[in-house]
Amino acid sequence: MSEPAASYNIHETKTQLSRIVERVERGEEVIICRAGTPVARVVPLAGTIRRRGRGVLRDQLHLAEDWDSPSVNDAIADDFGAGS
């Protein structure tokens, strides 16, 4: 049987946030309470999020000469029902 989740009241959470996050990073679940009543559960993310750097599509996207022309903008607005 697994141990119950650690619980912290709001004040403890404010003062010990770094320690709480470290526990969650190690895979623990933490419960945050207000006046003894659980109000939130902090759990580890299911997986890592890998973000690619800025500019990764450089030289892979090619825009038409008129990509920002009034006629193209009007056509897009019409497609979304926002035409004038």
C-alpha positions in Angstrom: 0.0 0.0 0.0 1.4 3.4 -0.9 1.9 6.2 1.6 -0.8 9.0 1.7 0.2 12.2 -0.2 2.0 14.9 1.8 -0.3 17.8 2.7 0.5 21.5 3.3 -1.7 24.3 4.4 -1.7 27.5 2.3 0.9 29.3 4.6 3.3 26.4 4.5 2.9 26.2 0.7 3.9 29.8 0.3 6.9 29.5 2.5 8.1 26.1 1.3 7.2 26.2 -2.4 10.7 25.2 -3.6 10.7 22.1 -1.3 7.3 21.1 -2.4 8.2 21.4 -6.1 11.3 19.3 -5.4 9.1 16.6 -3.9 6.8 16.7 -6.9 9.8 16.5 -9.2 10.8 13.3 -7.5 7.4 11.8 -8.3 5.5 12.5 -5.1 2.0 13.9 -5.0 1.3 16.9 -2.7 -2.1 18.1 -1.4 -2.7 21.7 -0.5 -5.3 22.5 2.1 -7.2 25.5 3.3 -8.3 25.4 6.9 -7.7 21.6 6.9 -9.8 21.0 3.7 -8.0 19.7 0.6 -8.4 22.2 -2.2 -5.6 21.3 -4.7 -3.4 18.4 -5.7 0.0 18.9 -7.2 1.3 16.0 -9.3 4.3 15.5 -11.5 3.8 16.1 -15.2 3.3 12.9 -17.2 6.3 13.5 -19.5 8.8 16.1 -20.4 7.9 18.8 -22.8 10.6 19.4 -25.4 10.3 22.8 -26.9 12.3 23.6 -30.0 14.2 26.8 -30.2 13.1 29.9 -32.1 13.8 30.0 -35.8 13.5 26.2 -36.4 11.4 26.8 -39.4 13.7 29.3 -41.0 14.2 28.5 -44.7 11.4 26.0 -44.6 8.4 28.3 -44.9 8.0 30.4 -48.1 5.4 33.2 -48.1 3.7 34.4 -51.3 4.5 38.0 -52.3 1.0 39.1 -51.4 0.7 37.2 -48.2 -0.4 40.3 -46.2 -2.2 42.2 -48.9 -5.7 43.7 -48.3 -7.3 41.3 -50.7 -5.8 38.2 -49.0 -6.8 39.6 -45.6 -10.3 40.2 -46.8 -10.6 36.7 -48.3 -9.5 35.2 -45.0 -11.9 37.4 -43.0 -14.7 36.2 -45.4 -13.8 32.6 -44.8 -14.3 33.1 -41.1 -17.5 35.2 -41.4 -15.8 38.4 -40.4 -15.8 40.1 -43.8 -16.9 43.7 -44.1 
